[in-house]
Amino acid sequence: MPELKYTQDHEWVQAEGDAATIGITDHAQNALGDVVFVDLPEVGREVAAGEAIAVVESVKAASDVYAPIAGRVVEVNAALTDDPGLINREPTGSGWFFKIEPADPAAIGALMDESAYAAFVDSQA
């Protein structure tokens, strides 16, 4: 299983073949609380790195989800529409949000690894 990479906006990225799967981290879902709604991007949408691409709403707040890399959305996790709680139960598994075909696959390698992300989260506490 390819390693996860992370952003300072608390998204994770996992490269898989020609696409990268993206979701929010366990830290992010804990901060949000119970997720009740997700607004996913349109398949085919071209996105820039750092662009707000989805919205996740919880009992506490609504938060944007950002594209960690530039590219084209090739798939969304339709299961989240019926069961947004998947994000809380399995944030780095079946609670993924969307898949992007990267404009530059090397951009994934520039993101934080797990230890760097853990240090980042600790520095924010």
N, C-alpha and C positions, 0 to 999 in steps of 0.2 A: 504494500500500500504506500503510495507516494506521501511524503511528509506534508503536513499543513504549513502554510505560510500565513503571516498575520499583518494587519494594518493597525495604525494608531487609532482608527475609528472602530476597532473591535470587530472587523470582519476577518474570516479565514478564507484561504484559497487553497484548493488542491488541484494540481495539474493532472489531467487524465486524457491522454491521447491528444487530440486536436482542440480540446476544450478545457476550461478551468471551472470547477464547481465552487460556488461561493455561498457562504452563510455567515451568521453572526456567532461570536464566541460564547462559551459557557459564561464567561464574566459578563458579557453584554446581556444575555438572557436573564441572569440573576439580578442585574441592576434594573431591568425592565419590569420584572415580575411576570404575572400570568399574561401571556400574549393572547389577545382576543381577535385580532384582525391583521391581515397582511395585504398590502397592495403591491403586486408584482409587476415588473416591466413587461412590455410587449416583446414577443419573439421577433427578431429581425432588427431591433433597435440598435443603432450604433451609439456607443457610449465612450466618454473620455474618462481617463483615470481621475478619481476624486469626484465625479459627478453623482449627485443624488439620483438613485435609480429605483429605489423601492421604499415603502414606508411600512413600519411595523408598529402596531398599536397595542398597548397593554392596559391593564387596569390603572396604571400609574401615569403613563405618558405616551405620546407618539414620537417616534424617532425615525430619521432618515437612515437608509442603508445606502452606502456609497459603492460605486464601482471601483474596486481596488486596482484594476488594470483597464486599459483601453481595449475596445474590441466590439464584437457584435453578439447580442444575446441570442443564443441558439436553443435554449430550453428554459422553462420555468417549472417549479415544483408545484403542480396543480393540487397536490394533496394538502398543501397548506391552506387553500381556500376553504376546504371543509373541516380541517383540523389544525388550526394555527397553533394549538398546544404542542404539536410535534417539535416546535422550536424550543420549548422549555424542556421537553423530555429527551430529545436527541439533537442538541444544537449542532454537533459536528457529524451527525449521521443523517437520518431521514428528514431532519429539519432544515436541510439546505434550501436556499432561496432560488438561485438561477445558475445557469451555465453560460459562460462567455467564451467565444472563440477569440483568443488574444490577437491584437494587432501586432504585438511584439512578445512572443513567448518568454524572452529573456527577462521581461519586466517582473515576472513572478519570482524569479530568483533574487530580485532586489528587495523583496519584502522581508519582514522579520521572521526568524525561525522561532521555535517554541521558547527557548531560553531567553532570547531577546524580548519577546512579547511578555513573558512572565516578569522580567525586570522592569519593563515599561509599566505594566499594571501596578507593580509594587511601588514604583516611583510616583504614581498618581494617588496613592492611598493617603 
